[in-house]
Amino acid sequence: MPISEYLRDVRRLVGHRLLLLPAVAAVIRDDRGRILLMQSSETGQWSLPAGGIEPGETPAEAVAREVAEEPGLRVKFTQLAAAVGGTGFRTRYPNGDKVEYVVTVFDCEVEPGDLTAVDGEAAAFQWAPPDAVPGLLDLPYPPELFARPR
């Protein structure tokens, strides 16, 4: 995931120490109820379309931006699905930076469009059945988040 200018400035001050960061993720279902996943071009791991909230940005704006930047889709959120975090959302990046994400998860409706790796963060996309999603993801989102009906 490319680092924002804001986070780059913070890292200059604190180095690799653990940072608690606000983030968003989108649960996007197709007409068959499957959930959109993306594979990281950097790590090969699967995730929901997700990313950090920028200064001055609302979580709803951030989720719309992230989905536009990663799979190239336009979405609007339909409901707040969950807020998750804790040690399971802690990551150490290859450069030594440590973060722990607090993620606001949105159920989203998508406008018609083609999946396209816009910003280079995604190597591939897949639609997965809800019961398979928790076992594929790199973060421990609660399974009931995906089991809910559309």
ROSE-4610 file (N, C-alpha, C; in Angstrom, 1 decimal, always signed):
// ROSE-4610
residu = [M/M/M/P/P/P/I/I/I/S/S/S/E/E/E/Y/Y/Y/L/L/L/R/R/R/D/D/D/V/V/V/R/R/R/R/R/R/L/L/L/V/V/V/G/G/G/H/H/H/R/R/R/L/L/L/L/L/L/L/L/L/L/L/L/P/P/P/A/A/A/V/V/V/A/A/A/A/A/A/V/V/V/I/I/I/R/R/R/D/D/D/D/D/D/R/R/R/G/G/G/R/R/R/I/I/I/L/L/L/L/L/L/M/M/M/Q/Q/Q/S/S/S/S/S/S/E/E/E/T/T/T/G/G/G/Q/Q/Q/W/W/W/S/S/S/L/L/L/P/P/P/A/A/A/G/G/G/G/G/G/I/I/I/E/E/E/P/P/P/G/G/G/E/E/E/T/T/T/P/P/P/A/A/A/E/E/E/A/A/A/V/V/V/A/A/A/R/R/R/E/E/E/V/V/V/A/A/A/E/E/E/E/E/E/P/P/P/G/G/G/L/L/L/R/R/R/V/V/V/K/K/K/F/F/F/T/T/T/Q/Q/Q/L/L/L/A/A/A/A/A/A/A/A/A/V/V/V/G/G/G/G/G/G/T/T/T/G/G/G/F/F/F/R/R/R/T/T/T/R/R/R/Y/Y/Y/P/P/P/N/N/N/G/G/G/D/D/D/K/K/K/V/V/V/E/E/E/Y/Y/Y/V/V/V/V/V/V/T/T/T/V/V/V/F/F/F/D/D/D/C/C/C/E/E/E/V/V/V/E/E/E/P/P/P/G/G/G/D/D/D/L/L/L/T/T/T/A/A/A/V/V/V/D/D/D/G/G/G/E/E/E/A/A/A/A/A/A/A/A/A/F/F/F/Q/Q/Q/W/W/W/A/A/A/P/P/P/P/P/P/D/D/D/A/A/A/V/V/V/P/P/P/G/G/G/L/L/L/L/L/L/D/D/D/L/L/L/P/P/P/Y/Y/Y/P/P/P/P/P/P/E/E/E/L/L/L/F/F/F/A/A/A/R/R/R/P/P/P/R/R/R]
num = [1/1/1/2/2/2/3/3/3/4/4/4/5/5/5/6/6/6/7/7/7/8/8/8/9/9/9/10/10/10/11/11/11/12/12/12/13/13/13/14/14/14/15/15/15/16/16/16/17/17/17/18/18/18/19/19/19/20/20/20/21/21/21/22/22/22/23/23/23/24/24/24/25/25/25/26/26/26/27/27/27/28/28/28/29/29/29/30/30/30/31/31/31/32/32/32/33/33/33/34/34/34/35/35/35/36/36/36/37/37/37/38/38/38/39/39/39/40/40/40/41/41/41/42/42/42/43/43/43/44/44/44/45/45/45/46/46/46/47/47/47/48/48/48/49/49/49/50/50/50/51/51/51/52/52/52/53/53/53/54/54/54/55/55/55/56/56/56/57/57/57/58/58/58/59/59/59/60/60/60/61/61/61/62/62/62/63/63/63/64/64/64/65/65/65/66/66/66/67/67/67/68/68/68/69/69/69/70/70/70/71/71/71/72/72/72/73/73/73/74/74/74/75/75/75/76/76/76/77/77/77/78/78/78/79/79/79/80/80/80/81/81/81/82/82/82/83/83/83/84/84/84/85/85/85/86/86/86/87/87/87/88/88/88/89/89/89/90/90/90/91/91/91/92/92/92/93/93/93/94/94/94/95/95/95/96/96/96/97/97/97/98/98/98/99/99/99/100/100/100/101/101/101/102/102/102/103/103/103/104/104/104/105/105/105/106/106/106/107/107/107/108/108/108/109/109/109/110/110/110/111/111/111/112/112/112/113/113/113/114/114/114/115/115/115/116/116/116/117/117/117/118/118/118/119/119/119/120/120/120/121/121/121/122/122/122/123/123/123/124/124/124/125/125/125/126/126/126/127/127/127/128/128/128/129/129/129/130/130/130/131/131/131/132/132/132/133/133/133/134/134/134/135/135/135/136/136/136/137/137/137/138/138/138/139/139/139/140/140/140/141/141/141/142/142/142/143/143/143/144/144/144/145/145/145/146/146/146/147/147/147/148/148/148/149/149/149/150/150/150]
x = [+0.9/+0.0/+0.9/+0.7/+1.5/+1.2/+2.3/+2.1/+1.7/+0.8/+0.3/+1.4/+1.3/+2.2/+2.1/+0.8/+0.6/+1.3/+1.1/+1.8/+3.3/+3.8/+5.2/+5.8/+5.1/+5.5/+5.5/+4.5/+4.4/+5.6/+5.8/+6.9/+8.3/+8.5/+9.7/+9.9/+8.8/+8.9/+9.0/+8.3/+8.2/+9.0/+9.5/+10.2/+9.3/+9.8/+9.0/+8.0/+7.9/+7.1/+5.6/+4.9/+3.5/+2.7/+1.9/+0.9/-0.5/-1.5/-2.9/-3.5/-4.0/-4.4/-5.9/-6.7/-8.0/-8.1/-8.9/-9.0/-10.5/-10.7/-12.1/-11.9/-13.0/-13.1/-14.5/-14.6/-15.9/-16.3/-17.5/-18.1/-19.0/-18.6/-19.3/-19.8/-21.1/-21.7/-22.1/-22.0/-22.5/-24.0/-24.6/-26.0/-26.2/-25.2/-25.3/-24.9/-24.6/-24.3/-22.8/-22.0/-20.6/-19.9/-18.8/-18.1/-16.8/-16.6/-15.4/-14.2/-13.1/-11.8/-10.8/-9.7/-8.6/-7.3/-6.4/-5.1/-4.1/-3.3/-2.3/-1.2/-0.8/+0.3/+1.7/+1.7/+2.9/+3.1/+2.0/+2.2/+1.5/+0.6/-0.1/-1.3/-1.5/-2.6/-3.9/-5.0/-6.3/-6.9/-7.6/-8.3/-9.6/-10.3/-11.4/-10.8/-11.5/-11.1/-11.0/-9.9/-9.7/-8.5/-8.4/-7.3/-7.5/-6.5/-6.5/-7.4/-7.8/-8.6/-7.6/-7.7/-6.8/-7.3/-6.4/-6.8/-7.9/-9.0/-10.1/-11.1/-10.9/-11.8/-12.7/-14.0/-14.9/-14.7/-15.1/-15.0/-15.7/-16.9/-17.7/-17.0/-16.3/-15.6/-14.3/-13.7/-12.5/-12.9/-14.0/-14.3/-14.7/-15.3/-15.6/-14.3/-13.4/-12.1/-11.3/-11.2/-10.4/-11.0/-12.3/-12.9/-12.6/-12.7/-12.4/-10.9/-10.0/-8.6/-8.1/-8.7/-8.3/-9.0/-10.3/-10.9/-11.5/-11.4/-11.9/-13.4/-14.1/-15.6/-16.1/-17.3/-18.0/-19.0/-18.9/-19.8/-20.4/-21.5/-22.0/-22.3/-22.1/-22.3/-23.8/-24.3/-25.7/-25.9/-24.8/-24.9/-23.6/-23.4/-22.2/-22.3/-21.4/-21.4/-20.7/-19.6/-18.8/-17.7/-17.2/-15.9/-15.1/-13.9/-13.1/-11.7/-10.9/-9.5/-8.9/-7.9/-7.2/-5.9/-5.3/-4.0/-4.1/-5.3/-5.4/-5.3/-5.4/-5.3/-4.0/-3.0/-1.7/-0.8/+0.0/+0.9/+2.3/+3.2/+4.6/+5.0/+5.2/+5.5/+7.0/+7.3/+8.7/+9.8/+9.4/+10.4/+10.5/+9.7/+9.8/+8.7/+7.9/+6.9/+5.8/+5.4/+4.3/+3.1/+1.9/+0.6/-0.4/-1.4/-2.6/-3.8/-4.6/-5.7/-7.0/-7.7/-9.1/-9.9/-10.7/-11.4/-12.9/-13.4/-14.8/-15.2/-16.1/-16.5/-17.9/-18.0/-19.3/-19.8/-21.1/-21.7/-21.9/-21.6/-21.6/-22.4/-23.1/-23.7/-22.8/-22.6/-21.7/-22.5/-22.0/-22.5/-21.9/-22.7/-22.1/-20.7/-19.8/-18.5/-17.6/-16.4/-15.5/-14.4/-14.1/-13.0/-11.7/-10.9/-9.7/-8.7/-7.5/-6.5/-6.0/-6.6/-6.3/-4.9/-4.7/-3.5/-2.3/-2.4/-1.3/-1.3/-2.2/-2.2/-2.7/-3.6/-4.3/-3.6/-3.3/-2.8/-4.0/-5.0/-6.2/-7.4/-8.5/-9.8/-10.5/-11.3/-12.2/-13.4/-14.5/-15.8/-15.8/-16.0/-16.0/-17.3/-17.7/-18.9/-18.7/-19.7/-19.6/-18.9/-19.2/-18.7/-17.2/-16.7/-15.2/-14.4/-15.0/-14.3/-13.4/-13.8/-12.9/-11.6/-11.7/-10.5/-9.5/-9.9/-9.1/-8.4/-9.0/-8.5/-7.3/-6.5/-5.3/-5.5/-6.7/-7.1/-8.3/-8.4/-9.5/-10.8/-11.4/-12.8/-13.7/-14.7/-15.7/-16.5/-16.6/-17.4/-18.8/-19.4/-20.8/-21.0/-19.9/-19.9/-20.3/-19.9/-20.1/-21.3/-21.8/-22.9/-24.3/-24.3/-25.5/-26.1/-27.4/-28.0/-27.8/-27.8/-27.6/-28.6]
y = [-1.2/+0.0/+1.2/+2.1/+3.4/+4.2/+4.8/+5.6/+7.1/+7.6/+9.0/+10.0/+11.2/+12.3/+12.5/+12.5/+12.7/+11.7/+10.4/+9.3/+9.3/+9.7/+9.8/+10.9/+12.0/+13.0/+12.5/+11.8/+11.2/+10.2/+9.4/+8.4/+9.1/+10.2/+10.9/+11.3/+11.5/+11.9/+10.7/+9.6/+8.5/+7.3/+7.3/+6.1/+4.9/+3.7/+2.5/+2.1/+3.0/+2.6/+2.4/+1.6/+1.3/+2.5/+2.6/+3.7/+3.1/+3.7/+3.3/+4.1/+3.5/+4.2/+3.9/+5.0/+4.8/+4.3/+3.3/+2.8/+2.5/+2.1/+1.7/+0.5/-0.3/-1.4/-1.5/-2.1/-2.2/-3.7/-4.0/-5.3/-5.0/-5.5/-5.4/-6.7/-6.9/-8.1/-8.0/-9.1/-9.2/-9.6/-9.8/-10.2/-11.6/-12.4/-13.8/-13.8/-12.7/-12.6/-12.9/-13.1/-13.2/-11.9/-12.0/-10.8/-10.6/-9.3/-8.9/-8.9/-9.6/-9.6/-9.1/-8.5/-8.2/-8.7/-9.1/-9.7/-8.6/-8.4/-7.4/-7.7/-6.7/-6.9/-6.9/-6.4/-6.4/-7.7/-8.3/-9.4/-10.7/-10.6/-11.7/-12.1/-11.4/-11.8/-11.2/-11.8/-11.3/-10.4/-9.4/-8.5/-7.9/-7.2/-6.4/-5.2/-4.5/-3.2/-2.3/-1.7/-1.1/-0.1/+0.8/+1.7/+2.7/+3.5/+4.5/+5.7/+6.4/+7.6/+8.7/+9.6/+10.8/+11.9/+12.8/+14.0/+14.8/+15.1/+15.9/+15.1/+13.8/+12.9/+12.2/+12.1/+11.3/+9.8/+8.9/+7.4/+7.1/+7.7/+7.4/+7.9/+9.0/+9.5/+8.6/+8.2/+7.3/+6.0/+5.4/+4.1/+4.3/+5.4/+5.6/+5.8/+6.6/+6.8/+5.6/+4.8/+3.5/+2.6/+2.4/+1.5/+2.1/+3.4/+4.0/+3.8/+3.8/+3.7/+2.3/+1.3/-0.1/-0.9/-1.2/-2.0/-1.1/+0.2/+1.1/+1.2/+1.0/+1.0/+2.2/+2.6/+3.7/+3.0/+3.4/+2.9/+4.0/+3.6/+4.4/+3.4/+3.8/+2.9/+2.9/+1.7/+1.5/+1.4/+0.9/+0.9/+0.6/+1.1/+0.8/-0.7/-1.5/-2.9/-3.3/-2.6/-3.0/-2.0/-2.0/-1.3/-2.3/-2.6/-3.7/-3.2/-3.9/-3.5/-4.5/-4.1/-4.9/-5.5/-6.4/-6.9/-7.8/-8.3/-9.1/-8.2/-6.9/-5.9/-5.2/-5.8/-5.2/-5.9/-5.0/-5.4/-4.8/-5.6/-5.0/-5.1/-4.0/-4.0/-4.3/-4.8/-5.2/-4.1/-2.9/-1.8/-1.6/-2.4/-2.3/-1.4/-0.7/+0.1/-0.8/-0.4/-1.2/-0.3/-0.9/-0.3/-1.2/-0.6/-1.4/-0.6/-1.2/-0.5/-0.6/+0.4/+0.4/+0.7/-0.3/-0.3/-0.2/+0.9/+1.1/+0.3/-0.7/-1.5/-1.1/-0.9/-0.5/-1.5/-1.8/-2.5/-1.4/-1.8/-0.9/-1.4/-0.5/-0.8/-0.2/-1.0/-0.7/-0.3/+0.8/+1.1/+0.2/-0.1/-0.9/-0.4/-1.3/-1.0/-2.2/-2.0/-3.1/-3.0/-4.2/-4.3/-4.0/-3.0/-2.6/-2.3/-2.8/-2.5/-1.1/+0.0/+1.3/+1.8/+1.6/+2.3/+1.3/+0.1/-0.9/-1.6/-1.4/-2.1/-3.5/-3.7/-5.0/-5.8/-7.0/-7.9/-8.7/-8.9/-9.7/-9.4/-9.8/-9.7/-11.0/-11.3/-12.5/-12.3/-12.9/-12.9/-14.2/-14.2/-15.4/-15.5/-16.8/-17.0/-16.5/-16.0/-15.5/-16.4/-17.7/-18.6/-18.9/-18.6/-18.8/-17.6/-16.4/-15.1/-15.1/-15.4/-15.3/-16.1/-17.2/-18.1/-17.6/-16.6/-16.1/-14.8/-14.1/-12.7/-12.7/-11.6/-11.5/-10.9/-10.3/-9.8/-10.5/-10.6/-11.5/-10.8/-10.4/-9.8/-10.9/-10.5/-11.5/-12.2/-13.5/-14.2/-13.7/-13.3/-12.9/-11.6/-10.9/-9.7/-10.1/-11.3/-11.7/-12.6/-13.2/-14.1/-13.4/-12.2/-11.4/-11.4/-11.4/-11.2/-9.8/-9.8/-8.5/-7.5]
z = [+0.0/+0.0/+0.0/-1.0/-0.9/+0.3/+0.8/+2.0/+1.6/+2.4/+2.1/+2.6/+2.0/+2.5/+4.0/+4.5/+5.9/+6.7/+6.4/+7.1/+6.9/+5.8/+5.6/+6.5/+6.7/+7.7/+9.1/+9.5/+10.8/+11.0/+10.0/+10.2/+10.3/+9.7/+9.9/+11.4/+12.1/+13.5/+14.5/+14.2/+15.1/+14.7/+13.5/+13.0/+12.7/+13.1/+12.9/+14.0/+15.0/+16.2/+15.8/+16.6/+16.4/+16.3/+15.2/+15.1/+15.0/+15.7/+15.6/+14.5/+13.5/+12.3/+11.9/+11.6/+11.1/+9.7/+9.4/+8.1/+7.8/+6.5/+6.1/+5.2/+5.1/+4.2/+3.6/+2.4/+1.8/+1.6/+2.0/+1.7/+0.5/-0.7/-1.9/-2.4/-2.5/-3.0/-4.4/-5.2/-6.5/-6.5/-7.6/-7.6/-7.1/-7.0/-6.5/-5.0/-4.4/-3.0/-2.6/-3.7/-3.4/-3.1/-2.4/-1.9/-2.7/-3.0/-3.8/-2.9/-3.3/-2.7/-3.7/-3.2/-4.0/-3.5/-4.4/-4.0/-4.1/-3.0/-3.0/-3.9/-4.7/-5.7/-4.9/-3.7/-2.9/-2.1/-1.5/-0.6/-1.1/-2.1/-2.6/-1.7/-0.6/+0.3/-0.2/+0.3/-0.1/+0.9/+0.5/+1.4/+0.8/+1.6/+1.1/+0.5/-0.4/-0.8/+0.4/+0.7/+2.0/+1.9/+2.9/+3.0/+4.1/+4.3/+5.3/+5.0/+6.1/+6.0/+6.0/+5.1/+5.0/+5.9/+6.3/+7.1/+6.4/+7.1/+6.6/+5.8/+5.7/+5.0/+5.9/+5.6/+6.4/+6.0/+6.9/+6.6/+5.3/+5.1/+3.9/+2.6/+2.7/+1.6/+1.3/+2.4/+2.3/+1.6/+2.0/+1.4/-0.1/-0.5/-1.9/-2.7/-2.1/-2.8/-2.9/-1.8/-1.9/-2.9/-3.0/-4.0/-5.4/-5.6/-6.9/-7.3/-6.3/-6.5/-6.8/-6.1/-6.1/-7.2/-7.1/-8.2/-9.2/-9.1/-10.1/-10.2/-9.1/-9.1/-8.3/-8.7/-7.9/-7.0/-5.7/-4.7/-3.9/-3.2/-2.1/-1.0/+0.2/+1.3/+1.7/+2.0/+2.4/+3.9/+4.6/+6.0/+6.6/+7.9/+8.6/+9.1/+8.7/+9.0/+10.3/+10.6/+11.8/+12.0/+13.2/+13.5/+14.2/+13.6/+14.2/+14.4/+15.2/+15.5/+16.5/+17.1/+18.1/+17.5/+18.3/+17.9/+16.6/+16.3/+15.1/+13.8/+14.0/+12.9/+13.0/+13.6/+13.7/+12.6/+12.0/+10.9/+11.0/+10.6/+10.5/+9.0/+8.4/+7.0/+6.8/+5.5/+5.3/+5.6/+5.6/+5.9/+7.4/+8.2/+9.7/+10.3/+9.5/+10.1/+10.7/+11.9/+12.7/+12.7/+12.4/+12.5/+13.1/+13.7/+14.1/+13.6/+12.8/+12.1/+12.9/+13.0/+13.5/+12.2/+11.8/+10.5/+10.7/+10.0/+9.8/+8.5/+8.7/+7.5/+7.1/+5.8/+5.2/+4.2/+4.3/+3.2/+2.1/+0.9/-0.2/-1.4/-2.1/-3.4/-4.4/-5.5/-6.5/-7.8/-8.5/-9.8/-10.8/-11.9/-12.9/-13.4/-13.6/-14.1/-14.2/-14.7/-14.8/-13.7/-13.2/-12.2/-12.9/-12.5/-13.1/-12.0/-12.0/-11.0/-11.4/-10.8/-11.1/-10.6/-9.3/-8.7/-8.5/-9.0/-8.9/-7.6/-6.6/-5.4/-5.5/-6.5/-6.7/-7.8/-7.6/-8.6/-9.3/-8.5/-9.0/-8.2/-8.7/-8.0/-8.1/-7.1/-7.1/-6.3/-6.8/-6.0/-5.3/-4.0/-3.1/-2.4/-2.2/-1.4/+0.0/+0.7/+2.0/+3.0/+3.0/+4.0/+3.7/+2.5/+2.2/+2.6/+2.7/+2.8/+4.0/+5.2/+6.4/+6.3/+5.7/+5.5/+4.4/+3.6/+2.6/+2.9/+3.9/+4.2/+5.1/+4.9/+5.7/+7.1/+7.3/+8.6/+9.1/+10.5/+11.1/+11.2/+10.1/+10.2/+10.7/+11.5/+12.1/+10.9/+10.9/+9.9/+9.7/+10.8/+10.7/+9.8/+9.6/+8.8/+7.3/+6.9/+5.6/+5.4/+6.5/+6.5/+6.4/+6.7/+6.7/+5.2/+5.1/+3.8/+3.2/+2.0/+1.3/+1.6]
